[in-house]
Amino acid sequence: MTLPAILHTPGEHAMTRSHMARYQDWLKAAGSSPGTGYQSLHAWSIADIERFWQSIWDYTGVVSVSTSGPVLDDHALPGARWFPQAHLNFAENLLRHALRGDGARPALHARSETRADFTLSAAELLGQVAALAAWMRGVGIQPGDRVAAVVANIPEAIIGMLASASIGAVWSSASPDFGTSGILDRFGQIEPRLLICVNGYGYGGKLFDRTTQALELQRQMPSVEQLLMIRNVVDIALPESAVDWQVVQQAHAGAQPVFAVLPFEHPLYILYSSGTTGVPKCIVHGAGGTLLQHSKELMLHGDLGPDDVLFYFTTCGWMMWNWLASGLLTGAELVLFDGNPGHPDMNTLWQLAEDYCVTHFGTSAKFLGGCRNAHLQPGQQYDLQPMRVLFSTGSPLLPEDYDWVYQKVKADLLLASISGGTDIVSCFVGATPLLPVRRGVIQCRMLGMDVQAFNDAGVAVIGERGELVCRQPAPCMPLGFWKDEDGSRYRAAYFERFPGVWAHGDYIEFDAEGGCIIHGRSDATLNPGGVRIGTAEIYRQVETLYEIADSLVVGQDWEGDVRVVLLVVMNADQVLDEVLLKRIRQRIREHASPRHVPARIIQIDQVPYTRSGKKVELAVAKLLRHEVVTNREALANPEALDQIAMNQLLWQ
């Protein structure tokens, strides 16, 4: 197997002064001998997982009341229990720098379509968290209570989460562009006592009033005792029955921060599966596991520290918001953006990166592909000199997008393609400063994650495609699903295919050096003639054609077999004619295989996406089986499904 070309080689700083390099030196000084190089370090991290996770606790400086006792008292999957005698508070760890007297430093920078830019210092952030928590305690919020929030990506969202975590309440958030039924499908299951909502939001130059929705949510969830509203849009009045966020802050200004001391596995977050094939699963994540995993990923793999500025384009309904918020624990400044990244044009986020001297820029593979498709050259137009790391996630990053980043954004940065999911609120595979970046390849398995590609027989394979699995427990694995008392739904979701092994649902291929390529979701894998084909293998060929703006590929039952159907969105002024059809098929045949060549190629107006930017292949496949697609509220553009369903070419 020939390895793809190297596009970036780590420099002297990465190899000797990055957090990962310093962690290696620290281990050696402490008497551990993980060997030389990243692969040796990873091998050690999964050979002795208890010693490894204790080292992460110690190196990253977890703030806790008690640390004695075992790291892991049961290695079962599922069923592992981490740090059973440890007690800590998640919010206290994220606010540690302000608590240690470093409050003058900027903590949050905010830019949105509804308000002027502003910045909160670490001390101001701490003060507002303390004020909100004091009010919450006063209205009876206790450890274990759920706090649900329909919020934009603004400082108040992080303040709300930290105030909840300081008490021990469980935070769950959604984006305000969700419809009412979609929010009820999520929050209605967890019965929150407190509902926090923005009064509106801005997107693409338009303002959207959400006060009526907030009142309807309160009416339909009897568990809600308080509706707290944020004046995100100045000109939209708050309902009389709502509590005003600003009034709460003024009334409790000067409150002292209080942090409940809680078990390591105390619930912190409830996140949700995308829910395009049914009611969303409520995934419960623990405070200690989230803290430890995010500390490792941000500090070591992301090389993020107090001198850095982290930006990630996300909404509060995507797990990357939770990941971004954890950046506070490193002492880095966070940049929050709320709005349309393509308004007024696709340069909006690159301008933001220049304005705030962003060192760590995070976005989706879809956004980078859109920038390439629009022929942007941000490296020439903007001062991106501070940028050291560019994160990409959400879907596989095409090799051509690797090229575009290094040619048009910046040649000397770490392009960190990372992959995991809501299921673990973190990553299985991703980046390290210590290895080169190869074209189209995710660099490595993350430390402590015993990740492999399993074939159908449950055997780990190299150089072959297989199911992404994790063979050992990790602290970031969920505590379980909400109201799944016997754990049956949790076991069915991840542990039925390979007993005692986490099966993630991605189709992946590892090379001999530990790099990998994600070939799409394994449950969306095509199977024409009994040959398994990952959808990403086709996207790589199609979406680099200048005529194609976007695409979606699904399998359709047809005459006793499965045929591959490719749906394409054309760029402006481009036509799907016989010449282009022939070129698409030829490109797929030559660069993938004859088996990959679609039986049908059909033009559509738009590809349906989830609100977190993922193509909904399974929902379209259900349409082609004449099945009803439930929970359309999980989609950003459900009308795209209707347009596809009415396309008569799909039935020919």
HELIX and SHEET records of a PDB file:
HELIX    1   1 GLU A   12  THR A   16  1                                   5    
HELIX    2   2 HIS A   19  ALA A   29  1                                  11    
HELIX    3   3 TYR A   38  ALA A   47  1                                  10    
HELIX    4   4 ILE A   49  THR A   60  1                                  12    
HELIX    5   5 PHE A   90  LEU A   94  1                                   5    
HELIX    6   6 ARG A   96  LEU A   99  1                                   4    
HELIX    7   7 ALA A  122  GLY A  138  1                                  17    
HELIX    8   8 PRO A  155  ILE A  167  1                                  13    
HELIX    9   9 THR A  180  ILE A  190  1                                  11    
HELIX   10  10 THR A  211  GLN A  220  1                                  10    
HELIX   11  11 TRP A  245  ALA A  251  1                                   7    
HELIX   12  12 ALA A  287  SER A  295  1                                   9    
HELIX   13  13 LYS A  296  HIS A  301  3                                   6    
HELIX   14  14 MET A  319  ALA A  325  1                                   7    
HELIX   15  15 SER A  326  THR A  330  5                                   5    
HELIX   16  16 THR A  348  ASP A  355  1                                   8    
HELIX   17  17 ALA A  365  ASN A  373  1                                   9    
HELIX   18  18 PRO A  378  GLN A  381  1                                   4    
HELIX   19  19 PRO A  399  TRP A  404  1                                   6    
HELIX   20  20 VAL A  405  VAL A  409  3                                   5    
HELIX   21  21 SER A  488  TYR A  494  1                                   7    
HELIX   22  22 SER A  522  ALA A  524  5                                   3    
HELIX   23  23 PRO A  528  GLY A  530  5                                   3    
HELIX   24  24 THR A  535  VAL A  542  1                                   8    
HELIX   25  25 GLU A  578  HIS A  591  1                                  14    
HELIX   26  26 PRO A  594  HIS A  596  5                                   3    
HELIX   27  27 GLU A  617  LEU A  624  1                                   8    
HELIX   28  28 ARG A  632  ALA A  634  5                                   3    
HELIX   29  29 GLU A  639  ALA A  645  1                                   7    
HELIX   30  30 GLN A  648  TRP A  651  5                                   4    
SHEET    1   A 2 ILE A   6  HIS A   8  0                                        
SHEET    2   A 2 VAL A 437  ARG A 438 -1                                        
SHEET    1   B 3 SER A  64  SER A  66  0                                        
SHEET    2   B 3 HIS A  87  LEU A  88 -1                                        
SHEET    3   B 3 LEU A 262  PRO A 263 -1                                        
SHEET    1   C 7 PHE A 118  SER A 121  0                                        
SHEET    2   C 7 PRO A 106  SER A 112 -1                                        
SHEET    3   C 7 GLU A 333  ASP A 338  1                                        
SHEET    4   C 7 VAL A 309  TYR A 312  1                                        
SHEET    5   C 7 HIS A 360  SER A 364  1                                        
SHEET    6   C 7 VAL A 389  THR A 393  1                                        
SHEET    7   C 7 LEU A 414  SER A 417  1                                        
SHEET    1   D 5 VAL A 170  ALA A 174  0                                        
SHEET    2   D 5 ARG A 146  VAL A 150  1                                        
SHEET    3   D 5 LEU A 194  VAL A 198  1                                        
SHEET    4   D 5 GLN A 226  ILE A 230  1                                        
SHEET    5   D 5 VAL A 243  ASP A 244  1                                        
SHEET    1   E 2 GLY A 200  TYR A 203  0                                        
SHEET    2   E 2 LYS A 206  ASP A 209 -1                                        
SHEET    1   F 3 PRO A 267  TYR A 272  0                                        
SHEET    2   F 3 CYS A 282  GLY A 286 -1                                        
SHEET    3   F 3 GLY A 480  PHE A 481 -1                                        
SHEET    1   G 3 SER A 419  GLY A 421  0                                        
SHEET    2   G 3 SER A 426  GLY A 430 -1                                        
SHEET    3   G 3 CYS A 444  ARG A 445 -1                                        
SHEET    1   H 4 VAL A 451  PHE A 454  0                                        
SHEET    2   H 4 ARG A 465  CYS A 470 -1                                        
SHEET    3   H 4 TRP A 502  PHE A 510 -1                                        
SHEET    4   H 4 CYS A 516  ARG A 521 -1                                        
SHEET    1   I 3 ILE A 548  TRP A 558  0                                        
SHEET    2   I 3 ASP A 561  MET A 570 -1                                        
SHEET    3   I 3 ARG A 600  GLN A 603  1                                        
END                                                                             
